[in-house]
Amino acid sequence: MSDASLDSRIRERASTFSRGFRRVAEYVTDQQNAAGLLTASSLADNVGVSEATVVRFAQTLGYSGYPDMRRALQVMLKNEVTTVSRFASTVGSTAGDSILRSYLTDDAEALHRSVSTVAADQFDSAVQLLTDARRVYTVGNLMSFPAAQLLRSGLRMIGIDARTIEGPGSDASLDLHDGDERDVVVSVALRRYNAQTVAAVDLAQEMKMGRIAITDDVLSPTATRSDLALVVATNRSEFFQSTTTVTSVVNALVTACSLVRPDRSESELSALERHWTRARVFHQE
């Protein structure tokens, strides 16, 4: 049994589970991305059982304890699936207005779980790193690119020199050529992890730049290469991945940074409002 997968261990013993064990099993099976990030205490809170129940559940499955089971789950999640296989699992799963309800409900649940998965001390340190930086570079590709752009725009609005390493086909070595230890790179990467994003973080590490990862796994390639990791919870495995929790963390970062130096933020926003008025940016009847 030591070589059996987590899923097979659960199936083999499911008939013997107590009510509490069944609740843990359902959560681990249905919310694998989230379960792979949570501590035993956080998982217990989400499921509505005691922490001791979660630990006993792991031991019943043959693991030495909960950390051992979580590692097994994280390894399992690293067996990536393609967008085609994700689409195949989506077809027929929901239809009509149930798709809208399902997505909104799942996103709301992921936001709630992210309160536990994004460590407060990591977030506070990230805010300090961003506000102390000479320059901030954001990088994200494919589905993560808009979030990288949003972070850059938000930071620039409050007077932080922020730039985005451009998307697919860009040359990070050119974008980062004048970076040094005074600068920070913020990467946005969700499973499946983009090779160009990882390469940019590798280069930033070689140049001794500060590195912050916004990602969905403490063991993701960007998290393990970074000084700080803001780990968001995600729910769905469909081909069109939701980035709601990432956007929320970006919004929180910008807001927190604006409050570190409120006078500067207010001055920058006032200047920006005057520019928008001159440029007639907003429609008026």
N, C-alpha and C positions, 0 to 999 in steps of 0.2 A: 504493500500500500504506500510505501514511502515515495515511490515514483509516480503515483497516481496524481492526476490534475485535481485542482480544487473543485471544479465542477463535478468530476466523477466521484470524488469523496462525498460531496453533498448528496448526490443521487443515491449512492450506495447506502447511506445511513438515514436518508430522509424519513423513512417509516418509523424510526425510533425517536425522532425529535420531539422534545417538549414544545409547548406553545411558544415559549421564549426563543428556543433554538430555531423554530420555524420562521419567526419574525426576522431573526438575524440572517438566516439562509436566504430568505426572499430578498432582503436588502442587498446582501453581497452578490446575489445572482443578477438582480435587476439594475443595480446601481454600481456596477463594477468600477467605473472611473472614479466615483466619489469614494467608495470603500477603500480603494487603493491609496487614498490620501489621508484618511482619517486615523486618529489614534483610537485606541480601544474605548476611551472615555467618550470621545466625540461620536463614535459609531453607536455606542450605547444610548447616548442622548437622542440621536436621530431615530433610532429604532423604538425607544421607549422601554428598554430593559436595563438591568444593572451592568456595570462594567465587568463584574465577576461572571455574569452569564456569557458575555462576549468571549472572555478568556477561556471559560470551560468549553464553549462551542469550538474554538480553535483546537483545544486539546482533544476533544472528542473526535475530531477529524484526523488526528494523528500528528498534529503539529506540536512543537515544544511550547508554544505560546502564541499570543496574538501577533507579535512582530514577525514570527516565522510565517504565519498564514498570510500576513499582509505582503511580505516579500514574494511569496508564491503568486499572489494576485498581481503584483506589479510586473513580475516576469511574464505572466500570461498576457497582460495587456500590451507587452512589447511586441507580441506577434501581430504585426500590423495587418489590416485588411485594406483592400483597394477601394476606390470610390465606386467601382462597378459592383463589388460584392456588398458594399454598404447600400447601394441603390436597390439591389436585389432583395435585401432584407426589409426595405421600406415598402416595396410594392405590395399592396393588399393589406398592409398593417393598419392603415387608417384611411378614412375617406371623408370627403365633404367637410362639414364644419367641425368634425372631430379632429381633423388635422390642426386647425387653428387652436382649438381648446387644448389639445395635447401639447403643442409646442409652447403655448403661453404658460401652461401649468408646469411643464418641465423646466422652462427657463426660470420661473418663479422659485421652484424647488432648488435649482442650481445656485441661484443668488443667495438663498437662505443658507445653503451648505457652505458657500464661500466665506460666510462670516467665520466659520470654524477653520477652513483650510488656508485662508490668507492670514499668516501669523502677524499679530499686531506689532511685534518688535521689528520684524522684517520690513513692514510697511513704514514705520517711523524712521528706520534707518535709510530706507529708499528716499523718503522725502528730504532728509538731511543731505544725502548724497546729491540729489538733483539740485537743491538750492545752493549748495556749495560749489557746484561744478562751474568751470569756465565755459564749457559748451556741452550740450547733450545731443547725442545722436540716437535716433530711433530706427529700428530695423524690424521688418516683418515682411513676409512674402505670401502670395496667394491670399487665402482667406484672412490672414493676419495683417495684411498691408494697410487696410483702412484704419485699424486700431493704432498702428504706428504713426500714421499721418495725423490722427486725431490727437494723440499725445503731443506730437510736435506742435500742432496748431495751438493747443491749449497752453502749453508752456510759453510759447512766443507771445501770447496775449498778455501774460503777466510779466514780461520782460526777461525771460530766460532764453538765452541763445540756444535754440534747438533746431536741428536739421534732421531730415529723413534720408537714410541711405536708400536710394531708389530701388524699385522692384526688380523683377526678373530681368536678367541681362546686365544688371548694374555691376560696377566694379568697386567692391568695398575697399580695396587697397587704395583707390583714388579718392574715394569719399573720406577715408580716415587718414589720409597721408600726413596731415599736420596735427593729428591728435597726440595727446600724451597723458601723463598721469593726472593731469588736472581735469580731464574730460570723462564723461560717462556714456556708456552705450546701454540703451534699454532695448532688449530683444522681446519680440512677441512671437511665440511659437506654440502651437497646439499639435497634438498627435494627428496626422503624421508630420514629423518634424522636417522642415525645409532645410536642405543641405546648404543653400546659400546663407541662410540666417545663422546656422551653426558655424559656418566658415567665418562670417563677420565677427562672431563672438570670439572665435579662436584668435583672430587677428587682434582684436581689442585686448585680449589677454596677453598676447606677446608684446603689445605696446604699453602694457601696464596701466591701461585705462580702467576706470571703475566699470562694473558690469552688473546690471539688474535684469533678471529674467522674469517676464510675465508668461506663465506656462501652466500646464495642467497636471504636472507630475514632478515630484521632488527628485526623481531619477531621470528626468528628461535631459537630453544632451545640452540644452542651453542652461538648465538649472545647475548641473554639475560643473559647468564652466564659469559660473557667475559668482559674484560676492554675495548677492542677495537673490532670493527667489520668492516671488508672489504667486502662490499656487492657487489657481481658481478651480472650482468644481465645474464639471461639465456633465451633461446627461446623455445626449443623443449620439448615436453612431451613424446617422444618415450621411449621405455623400455631401450635403450642403450643411456644413457644421455651424451651429450657433456660436456666436462670439459675444453673447449678451453679458456674461460675467466679466469678460475681458474689458468690454466697454465701461462697465461699472467701476472696475478698478482704475482704469485710466481717468475717469471723471473724478474719482476720489483723490488720486494722486495730484491732479491739477489743482483741485480745491485746497487740499492740504498745503501744497507748495505756495499758493497765493496767500495763505494766512501766516506763513513764516515771516514775510516782509510785507505786511498789509499796506503800508504807505506807498511802497514802490508799485505794488500790484494796482492800487487805486489810480496812481499817476499814469501807469501804462494803459489801463483801461479807459481813462478819460481821454488820453491822446488818441486812442484807437477809435473811440466814439466820434471825436471831431473829424478824424479822417473819413470814417464811414459816412458822416453827414456831407462832407465835401464831395465824396465820390458817388453820392446817391445810391448807396449799396442796398438800402431797404425800400421796398415799394411803398409808395404813399398815394392815396387817391387824390 
